[in-house]
Amino acid sequence: MHWRMNAMKQAIKCGKLFDSQNGKVLEDKVVIIEDKTIYDVIDLREFAQEPDMEVIDLSDKFVTPGLTDLHVHSGMNGEGNDRMDLLHHTPAELTLYSLKNVQQDLYAGFTTLRDCGSQAFVSVALRDAINKGDFEGPRMFVSGYALGSTGGHADSHYAPGVTCTAEEHPIIDGPDSARKAARFNLKNGADFLKFMSTGGVMSKGTTLGAQQLCDDEIAAIIEIANLYGVHTATHAHGTNGIKAAVRAGVTTVEHGMILDEEAIELMLEHGTYLTPTIIAAERICVKGPEMGLIPWMVEKANQALSHHEWGFRQCLEKGVPITFGTDSATPYNYHGKQGYEFELLQRFGMDPHKALVAATMTNAKVLGVDKTQGSVEKGKAADLCAWSCDPMEDVKTMQNCLFVMKEGVVVKH
């Protein structure tokens, strides 16, 4: 793969082009690109090639906007022993691994990522280096550390004398420490705040659905986010933690695998987004036993997944806004393999075109960049991907991206 600088003007011939504003497929279009930006989208019959214009022929492909994965962990590798690996890696090593990981995501069609928790502010440095053009990579929005309580899902779960986190990792005990932790992340370059309302699959000794942050701690984090003008995301499996976060005004609920009707109604009332990350639990359930993953982790994943389909279908039916995120790279949920989530979403009742809208326009709205990203329209960033066919014909096509352009630069063809 080569990083090829864009010409003065480019024309992309699209046999089929996905309109993510309306969830429709347009045929025989040409996307004109100039200076990293979409200059125009015209009918093929109107196209006349200009001198020195580069023409890329995707007339036999299904073209979409660049995708966004709203939930990744750039410093994790998808192996079952991933957390133990963190004990042996310096921040410098994590930075190198993280760069490799996010490049795999880019080549899979994800031109934008939201990193929902990484160590030592590695994701901040990575975001800034990519933005400066020092390295090829996706656009990144990062949270820094995920915030949680002592003994909660964000804390170390090794022996008392062993920690996998940097010494300054903020752990919350009370609303004042919640405010301090939130400010600490923002001081060090976070774009948004991520916190752990409930227990999780990968943390030993935490009950999967039990609320771990108190209501006033959750409210304190969101208070700081609102003051700074950033959005919030909460890891939340169980209903009490979900409800507390939604009532406090959280932007997105991550996972949301154990929902009830009250939680769903609250999300509708508050306009809260759900990021379902089906792949995170499904990969542990399917691959964990054969790979020898810790039994309690597999048990928790099965518990989460057994509840998830009902809640997801209820959210879909009632109109809760649904985003696209994968939690890459939890065990066996590898970077660059997120396209499998489209198949799982279809299995849970969401048609692939709606899933594409989630992965483009809906995610752009969450990030506050829907005026410049998320669709193939005049004036927006020239982020384009191509696939062998319409995923409505075969959803597995989303697991094999054939062409990627980010801001007018072809990074895969």
Residue pairs with C-beta under 8 A, 6 or more apart in sequence:
1 107
1 411
1 412
3 136
3 409
3 411
4 409
4 410
4 411
5 409
6 33
6 36
6 54
6 382
6 407
6 408
6 409
6 410
7 52
7 53
7 54
8 34
8 52
8 53
9 32
9 33
9 34
9 39
9 50
9 52
9 53
9 54
10 32
10 33
10 34
10 53
10 54
10 55
10 56
10 382
10 408
11 30
11 31
11 32
11 33
11 47
11 49
11 53
11 54
11 55
11 56
12 30
12 31
12 33
12 56
12 58
12 63
12 384
12 405
13 30
13 44
13 47
13 55
13 56
13 57
13 58
13 59
14 26
14 28
14 29
14 30
14 31
14 58
14 59
14 61
14 63
15 27
15 28
15 58
15 59
15 60
15 61
15 62
15 63
16 25
16 26
16 27
16 61
16 62
16 63
16 390
17 25
17 26
17 27
17 29
17 31
17 41
17 63
17 64
17 376
18 24
18 25
18 26
18 62
18 63
18 64
18 65
18 353
18 356
18 360
18 376
19 25
19 26
19 375
19 376
20 64
20 65
20 356
20 357
20 360
20 361
20 374
20 375
20 376
21 361
21 375
21 377
23 353
23 354
23 356
23 357
24 353
25 62
25 353
25 390
28 43
28 44
28 45
28 59
29 41
29 42
29 43
29 44
30 41
30 42
30 43
30 44
30 46
30 47
31 38
31 40
31 41
31 63
31 376
31 382
31 384
32 38
32 39
32 40
32 41
32 42
33 39
33 382
33 405
33 408
34 408
35 408
36 381
36 382
36 407
36 408
36 409
37 379
37 380
37 381
37 382
37 407
37 408
38 376
38 377
38 378
38 379
38 380
38 381
38 382
39 378
40 378
41 376
41 377
41 378
49 55
56 403
56 410
56 413
58 386
58 403
61 386
61 387
61 388
61 402
61 403
62 386
62 387
62 388
62 389
62 390
62 391
62 397
63 376
63 384
63 385
63 386
63 387
63 403
64 109
64 356
64 360
64 376
64 384
64 385
64 386
64 387
65 360
65 361
65 373
65 374
65 375
65 376
65 383
65 384
65 385
66 109
66 110
66 111
66 112
66 360
66 373
66 381
66 383
66 384
66 385
66 404
66 405
66 406
67 109
67 110
67 111
67 112
67 324
67 356
67 359
67 360
67 385
68 110
68 111
68 112
68 113
68 114
68 324
68 359
68 360
68 363
68 364
68 367
68 373
68 374
69 105
69 110
69 112
69 113
69 114
69 324
69 325
69 326
69 328
69 338
69 359
70 114
70 252
70 275
70 323
70 324
70 325
70 363
70 366
70 367
71 114
71 116
71 233
71 254
71 275
71 277
71 325
71 326
71 327
71 328
72 102
72 105
72 113
72 114
72 115
72 116
72 325
72 326
72 327
72 328
72 329
72 335
72 338
73 115
73 116
73 117
73 118
73 327
73 328
73 329
73 330
74 98
74 101
74 102
74 113
74 115
74 118
74 122
74 123
74 126
74 140
74 335
75 86
75 94
75 97
75 98
75 101
75 118
75 119
75 122
75 123
76 82
76 101
76 328
76 329
76 330
77 85
77 97
77 101
77 329
77 334
77 335
78 328
78 329
78 330
78 331
78 332
78 333
78 334
78 335
78 337
79 85
79 331
80 288
80 291
80 292
80 293
80 294
80 331
80 332
82 329
82 330
82 331
83 164
83 202
86 94
86 119
86 164
87 158
87 162
87 164
89 97
91 119
91 120
91 122
91 166
94 118
94 119
94 120
94 122
95 122
95 125
95 126
98 118
98 122
98 123
98 126
99 126
99 135
99 137
101 329
101 335
102 113
102 126
102 130
102 137
102 138
102 140
102 335
103 136
103 137
104 334
104 335
104 336
105 113
105 138
105 328
105 335
105 336
105 338
106 136
106 137
106 138
106 404
106 406
106 411
106 412
107 336
107 401
107 404
107 411
107 412
108 335
108 336
108 337
108 338
108 339
108 401
109 339
109 385
109 387
109 398
109 401
109 404
110 138
110 338
111 138
111 139
111 383
111 385
111 404
111 406
112 138
112 139
112 140
112 141
112 363
112 364
112 367
112 369
112 373
112 383
113 138
113 139
113 140
113 141
114 140
114 141
114 142
114 143
114 192
114 233
114 325
114 363
114 366
114 367
115 123
115 127
115 140
115 141
115 142
115 143
116 143
116 146
116 194
116 233
116 235
116 254
116 325
116 327
117 143
117 144
117 145
117 146
117 154
117 194
118 142
118 143
118 144
118 145
119 145
119 164
119 165
119 166
119 169
120 166
121 144
121 145
121 188
121 189
123 140
123 142
123 143
123 144
124 142
124 144
124 188
124 189
124 190
126 135
126 137
126 140
126 142
127 140
127 141
127 142
127 189
127 191
128 189
129 135
129 137
130 136
130 137
130 138
130 139
130 140
131 139
136 411
138 406
139 373
139 406
141 191
141 192
141 367
142 189
142 190
142 191
142 192
143 185
143 190
143 191
143 192
143 193
143 194
143 233
144 185
144 188
144 189
144 190
145 154
145 165
145 169
145 170
145 181
145 185
146 153
146 154
146 194
146 195
146 196
146 235
147 154
147 170
147 172
147 178
147 181
147 182
147 185
147 193
147 194
147 195
147 196
147 221
148 154
148 155
148 171
148 172
148 195
148 196
148 212
148 213
149 155
149 171
149 172
149 173
149 196
149 212
149 213
149 217
150 171
150 172
150 173
151 205
151 206
151 212
152 171
152 196
152 199
152 203
152 206
152 212
152 213
153 196
153 198
153 199
153 200
153 202
153 203
153 206
153 212
153 235
154 171
154 195
154 196
155 171
155 203
156 162
156 163
156 164
156 165
157 203
157 204
157 205
157 206
158 164
163 169
168 184
170 177
170 180
170 181
170 184
170 185
171 177
171 181
172 178
172 181
172 195
172 213
172 217
172 221
174 217
175 214
175 216
175 217
175 219
175 220
176 220
178 213
178 217
178 218
178 220
178 221
178 224
179 220
179 221
179 223
179 224
181 221
182 193
182 220
182 221
182 224
182 225
183 224
185 193
186 193
186 224
186 228
186 230
190 230
191 230
192 225
192 230
192 231
192 232
192 233
192 251
193 221
193 222
193 224
193 225
193 230
193 231
193 232
193 233
194 232
194 233
194 234
194 235
194 254
195 213
195 218
195 221
195 232
195 233
195 234
195 235
196 212
196 213
196 234
196 235
196 236
197 211
197 212
197 213
197 218
197 234
197 235
197 236
197 241
197 242
197 244
197 245
198 208
198 209
198 210
198 211
198 212
198 235
198 236
198 237
198 238
198 240
198 241
198 242
199 206
199 207
199 208
199 209
199 210
199 212
199 237
199 238
200 206
200 208
200 235
200 237
200 300
201 208
201 237
201 280
201 281
201 284
201 297
201 300
201 301
201 304
201 330
202 297
202 330
202 331
204 294
204 296
206 212
208 237
208 238
208 258
208 300
208 303
208 304
209 237
209 238
209 239
209 240
209 241
209 258
210 238
210 240
210 241
211 238
211 240
211 241
211 244
212 241
213 221
213 241
213 244
215 244
215 247
215 248
218 234
218 244
218 245
218 248
218 250
219 248
221 232
222 232
222 245
222 248
222 249
222 250
225 231
225 232
226 249
231 251
231 252
231 366
231 367
231 368
232 249
232 250
232 251
232 252
233 250
233 251
233 252
233 253
233 254
233 275
234 241
234 242
234 245
234 250
234 252
234 253
234 254
235 254
235 255
236 242
236 245
236 253
236 254
236 255
236 256
237 255
237 256
237 257
237 258
237 304
238 258
239 258
239 259
239 260
239 262
239 263
242 253
242 256
242 259
242 263
242 266
242 267
243 262
243 263
243 266
245 253
246 253
246 263
246 266
246 267
246 270
246 272
247 266
247 270
249 270
250 272
251 272
251 273
251 366
252 272
252 273
252 274
252 275
252 323
252 366
253 267
253 272
253 273
253 274
253 275
254 275
254 277
254 325
254 327
255 275
255 276
255 277
255 280
255 281
255 304
255 327
256 263
256 274
256 275
256 276
256 311
256 315
257 276
257 281
257 304
257 305
257 307
257 308
257 311
258 304
258 307
258 308
258 311
259 307
259 310
259 311
259 314
259 315
260 311
261 314
264 311
264 314
264 315
264 318
264 320
266 272
267 274
267 315
267 320
268 318
268 319
268 320
271 321
272 320
272 321
273 320
273 321
273 322
273 323
273 362
273 366
274 312
274 315
274 320
274 321
274 322
274 323
275 322
275 323
275 324
275 325
276 308
276 312
276 322
276 325
276 345
276 348
277 325
277 326
277 327
277 341
278 305
278 308
278 312
278 341
278 344
278 345
278 348
279 326
279 327
279 328
279 333
279 338
279 340
279 341
279 344
280 326
280 327
280 330
280 333
281 301
281 302
281 304
281 305
281 308
282 305
282 344
283 330
283 331
283 332
283 333
284 293
284 297
284 298
284 301
284 330
284 331
284 332
284 333
285 298
285 301
285 302
285 305
286 332
287 293
287 331
287 332
288 297
288 298
288 301
288 331
288 332
289 298
291 331
291 332
293 331
297 331
308 348
309 348
312 322
312 348
312 349
312 350
313 348
313 349
315 322
316 322
316 348
316 349
316 350
321 362
322 350
322 354
322 358
322 362
323 358
323 362
323 363
323 366
324 341
324 345
324 355
324 358
324 359
324 362
324 363
325 363
326 333
326 338
326 341
327 333
328 334
328 335
328 337
328 338
329 335
337 399
339 398
339 399
339 400
339 401
340 399
341 355
342 352
342 355
342 356
342 359
342 391
342 395
342 398
342 399
343 395
343 396
343 398
343 399
345 352
345 355
345 358
346 352
346 355
346 395
350 358
351 392
352 390
352 391
352 392
352 395
352 398
353 391
353 392
355 391
356 391
360 374
360 375
361 370
361 374
361 375
362 374
363 374
364 370
364 373
364 374
364 375
365 374
367 373
371 380
372 379
372 380
372 381
373 380
373 381
373 383
374 380
376 384
381 406
381 407
382 405
382 406
382 407
382 408
383 405
383 406
383 407
384 403
384 404
384 405
385 401
385 403
385 404
385 405
386 401
386 402
386 403
387 397
387 398
387 400
387 401
387 402
388 397
388 400
388 402
389 397
390 397
391 397
391 398
401 412
402 412
402 413
403 410
403 412
403 413
404 410
404 411
404 412
404 413
405 411
